[in-house]
Amino acid sequence: MISIGIVAEDGRELYLQSCEFDAEKASTWVQEHVFTTLVVCPRLSGNVRGLYAHTHGQCCFEEPDKGYAGAYADCPWRTREQIKRELLAFMNPEQYGKPEIWGYYADYDWVAFAQLFGTMMNLPDGFPMYCRDIKQWADMVGNPQLPEQGEGEHNALQDARWNRLAFQFLQSLAPSH
């Protein structure tokens, strides 16, 4: 997982970037379309720029010996463990109800999401074992032209905002009960 963007039904948003992925394993397509959308840390200055600036997690610190772990709020870079903790807080079923997770062509993304917790069997209580797919829903209702995303394609948060827009569009096509 490189980055994750979530837009909740109530409008809350979460965007995080992993400082633990192996950039060397990325395809040319990912390098050209995903890496270019990653947010540069606002704390970096001078000649330290771009993707590789957080390979050691300068803004996401874990020092168990000293009794603290954290991240700077103005920087989206996090360790996988920090991403997991922030997801749990953002999607807390006790606070927000059981999450219903939607994505667009989401099979691969869902596996990467679940792997943050270990296996699918390790998903937190109250989390579904599956992700619903917007493209599959569109196909089931005749494959209507979905709204255009515009700019920001392949940035996880911009994609999540578009997913919400596409979801609302498909919902508007459903007959009222």
Sine and cosine of phi, psi and omega as CSV:
sin_phi,cos_phi,sin_psi,cos_psi,sin_omega,cos_omega
0.00,0.00,0.74,-0.67,0.00,-1.00
-0.99,-0.17,-0.76,0.65,0.00,-1.00
-0.51,-0.86,0.30,-0.95,0.02,-1.00
-0.62,-0.78,0.68,-0.73,0.08,-1.00
-0.76,-0.65,0.72,-0.69,0.02,-1.00
-0.71,-0.70,0.71,-0.71,0.13,-0.99
-0.86,-0.52,0.89,-0.46,-0.01,-1.00
-0.98,0.18,0.35,-0.93,0.01,-1.00
-0.86,0.51,-0.50,0.87,0.00,-1.00
-0.99,0.10,0.06,1.00,0.07,-1.00
0.99,-0.14,-0.19,0.98,0.05,-1.00
-0.89,0.45,0.53,-0.85,0.00,-1.00
-0.76,-0.66,0.52,-0.86,0.06,-1.00
-0.68,-0.74,0.75,-0.66,0.07,-1.00
-0.67,-0.74,0.82,-0.57,0.00,-1.00
-0.65,-0.76,0.47,-0.88,0.03,-1.00
-0.83,-0.56,0.71,-0.71,-0.01,-1.00
-0.98,0.19,0.70,-0.72,0.11,-0.99
-0.99,-0.12,0.22,0.97,-0.07,-1.00
-0.87,-0.49,0.15,0.99,0.03,-1.00
-0.99,0.14,0.38,-0.93,-0.03,-1.00
-0.99,-0.11,0.98,-0.18,-0.05,-1.00
-0.88,0.47,-0.44,0.90,0.00,-1.00
-0.91,0.41,-0.41,0.91,-0.03,-1.00
-1.00,0.02,-0.08,1.00,-0.05,-1.00
-0.96,0.29,0.63,-0.78,0.06,-1.00
-0.94,0.35,0.24,-0.97,0.06,-1.00
-0.86,0.50,-0.64,0.77,0.00,-1.00
-0.87,0.49,-0.73,0.68,0.01,-1.00
-0.89,0.46,-0.67,0.74,0.02,-1.00
-0.87,0.50,-0.66,0.75,-0.06,-1.00
-0.99,0.16,-0.53,0.85,-0.13,-0.99
-0.95,-0.31,-0.45,0.89,-0.03,-1.00
-0.98,-0.20,-0.78,0.63,-0.03,-1.00
-0.83,0.56,-0.57,0.82,-0.04,-1.00
-0.94,0.34,-0.25,0.97,0.01,-1.00
-0.99,-0.13,-0.12,0.99,-0.05,-1.00
-0.92,0.38,0.61,-0.80,-0.04,-1.00
-0.99,0.16,0.75,-0.66,0.08,-1.00
-0.99,0.17,0.69,-0.72,-0.02,-1.00
-0.86,0.51,0.76,-0.65,0.03,-1.00
-0.94,0.34,-0.20,0.98,0.00,-1.00
-1.00,0.08,-0.22,0.98,-0.04,-1.00
-0.99,0.13,0.56,-0.83,0.02,-1.00
-0.58,-0.82,0.07,-1.00,0.03,-1.00
0.93,0.36,-0.68,-0.73,-0.07,-1.00
-1.00,0.01,0.01,1.00,-0.01,-1.00
-1.00,0.06,0.96,-0.29,-0.06,-1.00
-0.65,-0.76,0.31,-0.95,0.23,-0.97
0.98,0.21,-0.26,-0.96,-0.14,-0.99
-0.83,0.56,-0.72,0.69,-0.18,-0.98
-0.98,0.18,-0.02,1.00,-0.05,-1.00
-0.92,0.40,-0.36,0.93,-0.05,-1.00
-0.90,-0.44,0.40,0.92,-0.01,-1.00
-0.90,0.43,-0.33,0.94,0.06,-1.00
-0.92,-0.39,0.20,0.98,0.13,-0.99
0.92,0.38,0.73,0.68,-0.02,-1.00
-0.83,0.56,-0.55,0.83,-0.05,-1.00
-0.98,-0.19,-0.07,1.00,0.06,-1.00
-0.88,-0.48,0.96,-0.27,-0.15,-0.99
-0.93,-0.37,0.67,-0.74,0.02,-1.00
-0.75,-0.66,0.94,-0.33,0.05,-1.00
-0.74,-0.67,0.98,0.21,-0.05,-1.00
-0.85,0.53,-0.54,0.84,0.01,-1.00
-0.88,0.48,-0.49,0.87,-0.01,-1.00
-0.99,-0.11,-0.05,1.00,0.08,-1.00
0.99,0.13,0.35,0.94,0.05,-1.00
-0.59,-0.81,0.40,-0.92,0.10,-1.00
-0.51,-0.86,0.60,-0.80,-0.02,-1.00
-0.13,-0.99,-0.15,-0.99,0.02,-1.00
-0.41,-0.91,0.48,-0.88,0.07,-1.00
-0.97,0.23,0.78,-0.63,-0.09,-1.00
-0.88,0.47,-0.51,0.86,-0.05,-1.00
-0.99,0.11,0.05,1.00,0.02,-1.00
-0.87,-0.50,0.78,-0.62,-0.04,-1.00
-0.99,0.15,-0.12,0.99,-0.07,-1.00
-0.96,0.26,0.76,-0.65,-0.03,-1.00
-0.60,-0.80,0.38,-0.93,0.20,-0.98
-0.96,0.27,0.27,-0.96,0.05,-1.00
-0.87,0.48,-0.62,0.79,0.02,-1.00
-0.90,0.43,-0.66,0.76,0.04,-1.00
-0.92,0.40,-0.64,0.77,0.05,-1.00
-0.86,0.50,-0.72,0.69,0.01,-1.00
-0.84,0.54,-0.75,0.67,-0.01,-1.00
-0.89,0.46,-0.65,0.76,0.00,-1.00
-0.94,0.34,-0.57,0.82,0.10,-1.00
-0.89,0.46,-0.70,0.72,0.01,-1.00
-0.86,0.50,-0.66,0.75,0.03,-1.00
-0.94,0.34,-0.67,0.74,-0.05,-1.00
-0.93,0.37,-0.57,0.82,-0.09,-1.00
-0.93,-0.36,0.42,0.91,-0.07,-1.00
-0.83,0.56,0.93,-0.37,-0.03,-1.00
-0.87,0.49,-0.52,0.85,0.01,-1.00
-0.93,0.36,-0.55,0.84,-0.03,-1.00
-1.00,0.01,-0.63,0.78,-0.14,-0.99
-0.91,-0.42,-0.03,1.00,-0.08,-1.00
1.00,0.03,0.24,-0.97,-0.03,-1.00
-0.87,0.50,0.81,-0.59,-0.02,-1.00
-0.94,0.33,0.62,-0.79,0.17,-0.98
-0.91,-0.42,0.90,-0.43,-0.17,-0.99
-0.97,-0.25,0.78,-0.63,0.00,-1.00
-0.84,-0.54,0.54,-0.84,0.09,-1.00
-0.49,-0.87,0.10,-0.99,0.00,-1.00
-0.91,-0.40,0.88,-0.48,-0.17,-0.99
0.76,0.65,0.85,0.53,-0.29,-0.96
-1.00,-0.07,0.02,1.00,-0.10,-1.00
-0.83,0.56,-0.79,0.62,-0.04,-1.00
-0.91,0.41,-0.68,0.74,0.00,-1.00
-0.88,0.48,-0.62,0.79,-0.01,-1.00
-0.90,0.43,-0.65,0.76,0.05,-1.00
-0.88,0.47,-0.72,0.69,0.00,-1.00
-0.88,0.47,-0.63,0.77,0.05,-1.00
-0.88,0.47,-0.78,0.63,-0.04,-1.00
-0.88,0.47,-0.57,0.82,-0.02,-1.00
-0.91,0.42,-0.34,0.94,0.10,-1.00
-0.87,0.49,-0.47,0.89,-0.05,-1.00
-0.98,-0.18,-0.03,1.00,-0.06,-1.00
0.93,-0.38,-0.89,-0.46,0.07,-1.00
-0.99,-0.10,0.13,-0.99,0.05,-1.00
-0.84,0.54,-0.54,0.84,0.00,-1.00
-0.93,0.36,-0.28,0.96,-0.02,-1.00
-1.00,-0.09,0.09,1.00,0.05,-1.00
-0.85,0.53,0.53,-0.85,-0.03,-1.00
-0.88,0.47,0.46,-0.89,0.09,-1.00
-0.82,0.57,0.69,-0.72,0.01,-1.00
1.00,-0.01,-0.19,0.98,0.03,-1.00
-1.00,0.04,0.62,-0.79,0.05,-1.00
-0.95,0.31,0.39,-0.92,0.03,-1.00
-1.00,0.03,0.10,1.00,-0.04,-1.00
-0.56,-0.83,0.30,-0.95,0.07,-1.00
-0.90,-0.43,0.69,-0.72,0.07,-1.00
-0.99,0.13,0.51,-0.86,-0.11,-0.99
-0.88,-0.47,0.82,-0.57,-0.01,-1.00
-0.90,0.43,-0.66,0.76,0.00,-1.00
-0.90,0.44,-0.65,0.76,0.02,-1.00
-0.90,0.44,-0.67,0.74,0.04,-1.00
-0.88,0.47,-0.69,0.72,0.02,-1.00
-0.86,0.51,-0.70,0.71,0.04,-1.00
-0.86,0.51,-0.64,0.77,-0.05,-1.00
-0.93,0.37,-0.40,0.92,0.00,-1.00
-0.96,-0.28,0.41,0.91,0.10,-0.99
0.99,-0.12,0.15,0.99,0.06,-1.00
0.84,0.55,0.83,0.56,0.03,-1.00
-0.92,0.39,0.36,-0.93,0.08,-1.00
-0.93,0.38,0.90,-0.44,0.02,-1.00
-0.98,0.21,0.39,-0.92,0.03,-1.00
-0.85,0.53,0.50,-0.86,0.06,-1.00
-0.95,0.31,0.58,-0.82,0.03,-1.00
-0.98,0.18,-0.58,0.82,-0.07,-1.00
0.99,0.11,-0.75,-0.67,-0.06,-1.00
-1.00,-0.01,0.22,-0.98,0.08,-1.00
1.00,0.06,0.16,0.99,-0.02,-1.00
-0.85,0.52,0.70,-0.72,0.01,-1.00
0.99,0.14,0.01,1.00,0.25,-0.97
-1.00,0.06,0.79,-0.61,-0.15,-0.99
-0.84,0.54,-0.63,0.77,0.00,-1.00
-0.96,0.29,-0.68,0.73,0.05,-1.00
-0.88,0.47,-0.64,0.77,0.05,-1.00
-0.90,0.44,-0.65,0.76,0.02,-1.00
-0.90,0.43,-0.62,0.78,0.06,-1.00
-0.89,0.45,-0.67,0.74,0.03,-1.00
-0.92,0.40,-0.64,0.77,0.05,-1.00
-0.83,0.56,-0.68,0.73,0.03,-1.00
-0.90,0.44,-0.67,0.74,0.04,-1.00
-0.88,0.47,-0.72,0.70,0.02,-1.00
-0.90,0.43,-0.65,0.76,0.05,-1.00
-0.86,0.51,-0.75,0.66,-0.01,-1.00
-0.89,0.46,-0.62,0.79,0.05,-1.00
-0.88,0.48,-0.76,0.65,0.00,-1.00
-0.90,0.43,-0.59,0.81,0.05,-1.00
-0.89,0.46,-0.58,0.82,-0.01,-1.00
-0.93,0.36,-0.34,0.94,0.02,-1.00
-0.99,0.13,-0.30,0.95,-0.05,-1.00
-0.95,0.31,0.68,-0.74,0.03,-1.00
-0.90,0.43,0.59,-0.81,0.03,-1.00
-0.96,0.27,0.55,-0.83,0.03,-1.00
-0.98,-0.21,0.00,0.00,0.00,0.00
